[in-house]
């Protein structure tokens, strides 16, 4: 069974970009050297697409990987912010120069990732 995050990738993006590019599904399947029904399953969220499929859509239709993977990107970004904040709390308990530089780096990461809201 596909993961919910990857299902969002297919349902929201693969079919959209192929249709926007006005390319029939059978042509994309031929370019991928896969049977058309496999591509249908990827686009309908019934199967997780392999990286080759995602990269092909990136190349053929000009969609950025960030666009194609937007739901997954946002989930990973949110998880990193939460985990970074937790690690900052743990490191702050015992202050030292090494820990302070690690904390500072993690704060920069949190600020960077927090600025990517709504991606």
Buried (B, 14 or more C-beta within 10 A) or exposed (E): EBEEBBBBBBBBBBBBBBEEBEBEBEEBBEEBEBEBEBBBBBBBBBBBBEEEBBEBBBEBBEBEEEBBBBBBBBBEBBEBBEEBEEBBEEBEEEEEEEBEEBBEEBEEBBEEBEEEEEE
